[in-house]
């Protein structure tokens, strides 16, 4: 119709005039009424429970790595491979998340992901071989991988006006789960008879609980706020973004990969570094818990602050400097200043919630967030794979932690550079 044609340029000008850092979803023609408050609360509960399960599979293993190595007769190099499995699985399986979400829905995929985590965690301690342990770990990590990708997507879709707040909420839950597993795995293992198998299997219970709200949500067909009807959705999804042409996307992928490298080296090897410096196993686990616990309050604060800034580069630099000081202290006096280094490295690890926040801010649409989340996380985790493995090899062949810690500190420099690039005030739609 003529009227429609005359309105189109106006709509386009309004879309272009939108500021790049505006992450709010705009109402679309054909959108249904918004969801009820109880549904949004249930989604928030589901997000929190899912986030609680995104790291215990890794940090519980880090706390008991020496016992697992002895029980399965692993060398240092094989243990390095084991600590490299998480980013490998996140890179490989994360690529599948957008396609699975389009076919089955993001909620269905997250529900299946929680079930996979529960199954993998209950199987891996009792399978009795290194290969079986790795395979069961991969099953749990597959569930974590797809959930990692889809959490920002669910936030953008159901809470378009509260991206920073909701990202902070589930990032805080993620940090809490990480710290909880690091802190209580060793004491619980001792209280339950000293079996490392029992200590690792316990975390399957938390994953099973996380399945429940998603099962309820799958039965509800209420559309998300501003969600278009099928015709509008198809039209909006049709132009494919050439995301590999975006410097911002590549900067975010590199930033994500480098912070993931630091995080998985920390989760996998930090307790061993302290134990080799003369710290007891229980205290080493608590030190890792302190590092992870720093993310509980900061993971809520940093996304909210970042979402109010046009550029996130200053936050990137502060976190990077904390990492450099922490690694320097770990190199010079690992036992004497253990608590201070744990705190500083915990602050540095908050680059993760910052990266998640930037994923939501560097794309205007839900479709853009899906593509950016999959690209940045999958590519980033792929880049992070060599880190934990290289640390294991360097540790075994050098006979100490000097070279591995120097490597960790050196990686903080490119992480800051990539983060500054990713934190610029622009979106991938501007560059693709």
Secondary structure, DSSP 8 states (H G I E B T S, - for coil): -HHHHHHHHHHHHHHHHS-TT-------TT------HHHHHHHHHHHHHHHHTSSHHHHHHHHTHHHHHHHHT--HHHHHHHHHHHHHHHHHHHTTHHHHHHHH-HHHHHHHHHHHHHHHHHHHTTS-SHHHHHHHHHHHHHHHHHHHHHHHHHHHHH-TT-HHHHHHHHHHHHHHHHHHHHHHHHHHHHHTTS-HHHHHHTHHHHHHHHHHHHHHHHT-----TT---HHHHHHHHHS---GGG-HHHHHHHHHHHHHHHHHHHHHHHHHHHHHHTT--HHHHHHHHHHHHHHHHHHHHHHHHHHHT-S--HHHHHHHHHHHHHHHHHHHH-TTTTHHHHHHHHHHHTTHHHHHHHHHHHS-SSHHHHHHHHHHHHHHHHHHHHHHHHHHHHHHHHHSSSHHHHHHHHHHHHHHHHHHHHHTSS--HHHH-
